[in-house]
Amino acid sequence: MCQVYQRPWILLLVLFLFTAGCASTGGGGGGGPQGQTFGMIIGAVLGGVAGSQVGDGSSTNVMIGAVLGGIAGGAIGQRHDEYREALRREEAQRQFEYEQEMERQARLEREIETLEEQRIRDALARQATDEDVALAEAQAARVQRQLDEKKAEFEASQERARRIQEARERIEQAQRELDELEARERGEPVK
C-alpha cells in the first residue's frame, strides 16, 4: 500500500495548506463566511491529526477526527464571523447616528441664526422713529446717487478707452499704407 494512504493526515495537511492558501487570497474585506471556512479547515486538519494519534491511527479514526474537528472549527469560525458582522453593523449604526447628530446640529445653528436676525429686526422696529426711517432712506438715496455717478464715470472712461484704441488702430493702418506708398514712389519692393 502507498505511504500516503497509510498516513491520511499527511494528505489532510497538504489539502489544508492548499485550501488555506486559496482562502487567504480572497481578501479580507469581501463577503462570505471566511472565518467559518477557515475554522472548518483548521478544525478538520487538527481533528484528523488528533484522530490519527488515537487508537491504532486507522483511516476511520482520522476521518472521524477530521469530521468532528471540521464541525467544531466551523462553529467557532461561524461565531467569529457573526461577531465581526455585529461589529460592522454597530459601526455603521454609530456612523449613521453621528451623521444624524451633525445634521441636527447644523439645523439648530441655522435656527439660532434666524432667531438672532429676527431679534435684531424686532429691536430695531421697536426703537425706530419716523425720523430714523427718513434719515436711512435719505442715506440710501445718497449712496445710490454716488453709485450711479461712479457707474456713469466708469462707462464713459471705458468708451474713451475704446475710442482711443480705435484711433491707434487707424493710425497704425494709415502709417502702414503711407509707408507702402512711399516705398512704391522710391521703387522699392512692397512688404
C-alpha positions in Angstrom: 0.0 0.0 0.0 1.2 3.6 -0.7 2.6 5.7 2.2 0.1 8.4 1.7 -2.9 6.1 2.3 -1.3 4.7 5.4 -1.0 8.2 6.8 -4.1 10.1 5.7 -3.3 13.0 8.0 -0.5 13.9 5.6 -3.0 14.1 2.8 -5.2 16.3 5.0 -2.3 18.5 5.9 -1.5 19.1 2.2 -5.2 19.7 1.5 -5.3 22.2 4.4 -2.3 24.1 3.2 -3.7 24.3 -0.3 -7.1 25.5 0.8 -5.8 27.9 3.4 -3.7 29.5 0.7 -6.7 29.8 -1.6 -8.9 31.2 1.3 -6.3 33.8 2.2 -6.0 35.2 -1.3 -9.7 36.0 -1.3 -9.0 39.3 0.6 -10.3 40.3 4.0 -12.9 42.9 3.0 -15.3 40.7 1.0 -18.5 38.9 1.9 -18.9 35.3 2.8 -18.1 33.4 5.9 -14.3 33.4 5.8 -13.9 32.6 9.5 -16.3 29.7 9.3 -14.5 28.2 6.2 -11.1 28.8 7.8 -12.2 27.4 11.1 -13.7 24.3 9.4 -10.4 23.6 7.5 -8.2 24.1 10.6 -10.6 22.0 12.7 -10.6 19.2 10.1 -6.9 19.1 9.9 -6.3 19.2 13.7 -9.1 16.7 14.2 -7.5 14.4 11.5 -4.2 14.7 13.2 -5.7 14.0 16.6 -7.7 11.1 15.2 -4.5 9.6 13.8 -3.0 9.6 17.3 -6.0 7.9 18.9 -6.2 4.2 18.9 -4.4 2.4 16.1 -4.3 5.5 13.8 -6.6 4.0 11.3 -8.1 6.0 8.5 -11.5 5.7 10.2 -10.2 7.4 13.3 -8.6 10.1 11.1 -11.8 10.7 9.2 -13.9 10.8 12.3 -11.4 13.2 13.9 -11.4 15.3 10.7 -15.2 15.5 10.6 -15.6 16.3 14.3 -12.8 18.9 14.1 -14.3 20.4 11.0 -17.7 20.8 12.7 -16.2 22.3 15.8 -13.9 24.6 13.8 -16.7 25.6 11.5 -18.9 26.5 14.6 -16.1 28.6 16.1 -15.4 30.3 12.8 -19.1 31.0 12.3 -19.2 32.7 15.8 -16.2 34.7 14.8 -17.9 35.8 11.5 -21.1 36.7 13.4 -19.0 38.7 15.9 -17.3 40.6 13.0 -20.6 41.2 11.3 -22.1 42.6 14.6 -19.1 44.9 14.9 -19.6 46.1 11.3 -23.3 46.7 11.9 -22.6 48.6 15.2 -20.0 50.8 13.4 -22.5 51.5 10.6 -25.1 52.4 13.2 -22.7 54.7 15.0 -21.8 56.4 11.8 -25.4 56.9 10.9 -26.2 58.4 14.3 -23.2 60.7 14.1 -24.3 62.0 10.7 -27.9 62.5 12.0 -26.5 64.4 15.0 -24.4 66.6 12.7 -27.5 67.4 10.6 -29.5 68.2 13.8 -26.6 70.5 15.0 -26.4 72.3 11.6 -30.2 72.8 11.6 -30.1 74.1 15.2 -27.4 76.6 14.3 -29.4 77.8 11.3 -32.5 78.3 13.6 -30.4 80.2 16.1 -29.0 82.4 13.4 -32.5 83.1 12.0 -33.8 83.9 15.5 -30.9 86.3 16.1 -31.6 88.1 12.9 -35.3 88.3 13.8 -34.4 89.6 17.3 -32.3 92.4 15.8 -35.1 93.3 13.4 -37.6 93.4 16.2 -35.4 95.5 18.4 -34.8 97.9 15.5 -38.6 98.1 14.8 -39.3 98.9 18.5 -36.8 101.7 18.6 -37.1 103.2 15.2 -38.9 106.5 14.7 -40.2 108.2 11.5 -37.1 110.4 11.6 -34.8 107.3 11.7 -36.6 105.9 8.6 -36.4 109.3 6.8 -32.7 109.5 7.6 -32.0 105.9 6.4 -33.9 106.5 3.2 -32.0 109.7 2.5 -28.7 108.0 3.1 -29.7 105.1 0.8 -30.7 107.6 -1.9 -27.3 109.4 -1.5 -25.4 106.2 -1.8 -27.4 105.2 -4.8 -26.7 108.5 -6.5 -23.0 108.0 -5.8 -23.1 104.5 -7.3 -24.9 105.8 -10.4 -22.3 108.6 -10.8 -19.4 106.1 -10.5 -21.1 103.7 -13.0 -21.6 106.6 -15.5 -17.9 107.7 -15.0 -16.7 104.1 -15.5 -18.8 103.6 -18.6 -17.6 107.0 -20.0 -13.9 106.0 -19.3 -14.5 102.7 -21.0 -15.9 104.4 -24.0 -13.0 106.8 -24.2 -10.5 103.9 -23.9 -12.3 102.1 -26.8 -12.2 105.2 -28.9 -8.5 105.8 -28.2 -7.8 102.1 -29.1 -9.7 102.5 -32.4 -7.8 105.7 -33.2 -4.5 104.0 -32.6 -5.5 101.1 -34.9 -6.5 103.7 -37.6 -3.1 105.5 -37.1 -1.2 102.2 -37.5 -3.2 101.2 -40.6 -2.6 104.7 -42.1 1.1 104.6 -41.3 1.5 101.2 -43.0 -0.4 102.4 -46.1 1.8 105.6 -46.1 5.0 103.6 -45.8 3.9 101.3 -48.7 3.0 104.3 -50.9 6.4 106.0 -50.2 8.2 102.7 -50.9 6.4 102.4 -54.3 7.4 106.0 -55.1 11.0 105.1 -54.4 10.7 102.0 -56.4 11.3 99.6 -53.5 9.5 96.3 -53.2 6.4 96.4 -51.0 6.3 94.1 -48.0 
